[in-house]
């Protein structure tokens, strides 16, 4: 999204000001041959975005000079702050209280339970003793989940008390998130839900929610939960797709979310759909590109539109693509990447529309979250729902090689 939002803003005929606490983060993330799209801003300003009490009056002063029309972010950790800024400036946007409840997984669970929206059995635990007692009540195996991280970080399946303690030790070693914000000390324990997982992509504006479609999700990397692939649209029975969509819309309403693009994750369990989490922003992991390839709908542009209080264009257009899928290449070990065998041949396959891979020389570690990908492959199918099968088949031909292995050859 940090690349797609600037494009959507420019293509919509708008300009933007980029406000950041760490400009070097984006300088480091830029490709060698170009600059990061966020640096194309009309203004690049530095402020402590982790301190809303000083940020809000600062942005208010900027607003008197620059005259902002909307506020957006590409980062989960700043979505509540963005909503507070929009409220302070009297600009369109979702309620800050609703966004905070969606971004805090414990608050989401509590709000959905109060409104009768189905989710897993869960317990909110303030320490290990509470967690041990709650685990006995829920029953192993279960899921240990921090309430305020993203990308699957430190979400773990645990099968017994020893693994529960190990998960707690991991959490204790990570007291702040990737943006330097101190984490909440509470932990969710949740029932391990069975069944396929999907996400529902929606756009809410003016008190109504439009369902754009349902995306399938493939998960691996146990005991972690790493997203290994997605396909849009999900190959589901129409009744299951409708049930997932209805549950997502109910979840958004229960949280009071409006004026935003959302990505709601649902498990289709034998007991019916259950909400995994509600993300009050467009989907990551190139899901928005899958949607665009199939429907012609640009969810990044829709996010900009609703942030401006405009009506988004959600017209489905013929694209010649029946399904689109992405598959992610994961490192299965630590090491210095020497290259990825098979890339040239796979990149020439007609079904492949994107192939992005890490460059040699990168130090990698075995994947434990969605942050360690070595790259992705995006494939399309013009006739049916075979895009994911194709993407996974071609991904299997990509073999990471490490420096010590290359030296032995």
Secondary structure, DSSP 8 states (H G I E B T S, - for coil): -TTHHHHHHHHTT---EEEES-HHHHHHHS-TTS--GGGGSSEEEE--TT-HHHHHHHHHHHHHHH-------S-GGGHHHHHHHHHHHT-S---HHHHHHHHSHHHHHHHHHHTT--B--EEEESSHHHHHHHHHHH-SSEEEEESS--TTTT-EEE-SHHHHHHHHHHHHT--B-TTS-B--S-EEEEE---SEEEEEEEEEETTEEEEEEEEEEEEESTTB-EEEEEEES----HHHHHHHHHHHHHHHHHHT--SEEEEEEEEEETTEEEEEEEESS---TTHHHHHHHHH---HHHHHHHHHTT----------S-SEEEEEEEE--S-EEEEEEETHHHHHTSTTEEEEEE--TT-EE---SSTT-EEEEEEEEESSSS-HHHHHHHHHTT-EEEEHHHHHH-
